[in-house]
Amino acid sequence: MRWWDPVYWWPSRSQPTASVVRLRVPSDTLPNEMNTLTNLIVFLAVLNGAPSQTASPVQRTLTKPRVVQDAKGYNSWPMIQAIGKKLVCVYSRGSRHSIGEDARAVYSRTSADGGKTWTEETVVANSPGFGDVEVGKGLDSEGAMLLWVRRVGKERLHDLYRTSDGVTFTLVATPDLAVRPVQITDILTVPTVGLMALWFAGDYGGKPTNAWGTLTSSDNGKTWKQTTVESGLPKTQWPTEPAAVYLGEGRILAIGRTEVGTPQFQMVSSDYGATWKREPTNIGDALASTPSLILDKETGLLSNYYYHRGAGVLRRRVVDPEQVFDHPQDWPDSEPIAMGSKVTFDAGNANATVIGNTHYISFYSGKAPDTAVLVSVVPAPSAGKQQGLE
């Protein structure tokens, strides 16, 4: 059985269990100045009756992910975006879990049938002397797709590309930023502001040198203003790879990953992103889990997708954002969406988009040196009842 074949899932609420996992993070996934191996000791506890640590107790058939790209090599860290009814999946491929190797380039494939079939891949970015990796996506004011591509080589840069068809990508900007981000993440539209993306910066070390903030653009991505929200953070208080949604009336809700095995962070703003409040959530069934958020227009429900590394589970938490905006410890239980590889850093990085009443979640999965880009397809959650999966 392959890791993406459908299986039945019965969440266990029997005996309390706990495990200790020692993770060895590849050094070439960290910024250049941290050319060492970082050991993370993560305590993963699953306690009887602890809803923040267990999946939904409903028996269900998991989705069978659809293959976007499984060519030989390390296909990884995908981004998926809908342009109208077309899916655009962007991913990078190299020889290993490395962001800076010259062999790593960014590619794109599109699908007009919900991810069942995909066009031949086209090259988005292949910069000589750099490793190219897609790190953030979104839409501009005209409905075209925007894509952040990080270039790592003799220097670290972020290029913004634009495409209206998912095939031809045009360079829009390479902003010169005072604080050099590790990554700029997904783009959203905020009224009175324009385009907004979150960023984070740091060195993954033990010193309080980490920061995060916002980038805003009032000219459809041509120029960007950088604002630091928090700086001087220790790694334990550092939200990384954040995703955000605009809720209306000036309110923004964001979720950030953590690098030390603690629950995900929630960051909220009530003034269009001028000021923020950050608190830990009760989302603990996560491990270096990049979040991706979808706010459904019809129901107002918010879905948080993330890949539980090590466990090999793509998860979703669904909530009315009013319930958690001021109460980040009140996120409901997660539900499993799909299974993937349990090799900790050879799978993960969920990224979601929506077409109509269907959510599409891309992630990568495998075992080095070969990993595949996959997409799971699930119905949007229904108000007042738990939605079955495809």
Buried (B, 14 or more C-beta within 10 A) or exposed (E): EEBBEBEEBEBEBEEEEEEEBEBEBBBBBBBBEBEEEBEBEBEBEBBEEBBBBBBBEEEBEBBBBBEBBBEEBBBBBBBBBBBEEBBBBBBBBBEBBBBBBBEBBBBBBBBEEBBEEBBEBBEBBBBEEBBBBBBBBBBBEEEBBBBBBBBBBEEBBBBBBBBBBBBEBEEBBEBEBEBEBBBBBBBBEBEEBBBBBBBBBBBBBEEBBBBBBBBBBEEBBEEBEBBBBBBEBBBEBBBBBBBBBBBEEBBBBBBBBBBEBBBBBBBBBBEBBEEBEBEBBBBBBBBBBBBBBBBBEEBEBBBBBBBBBBBBBBBBBBBEBEEBBEEBEBBBBBBBBBBBBBBBBBBBBBBBBBBEEBBBBBBBBBEBEEBBBBBBBBEBBBEEEEBEBB
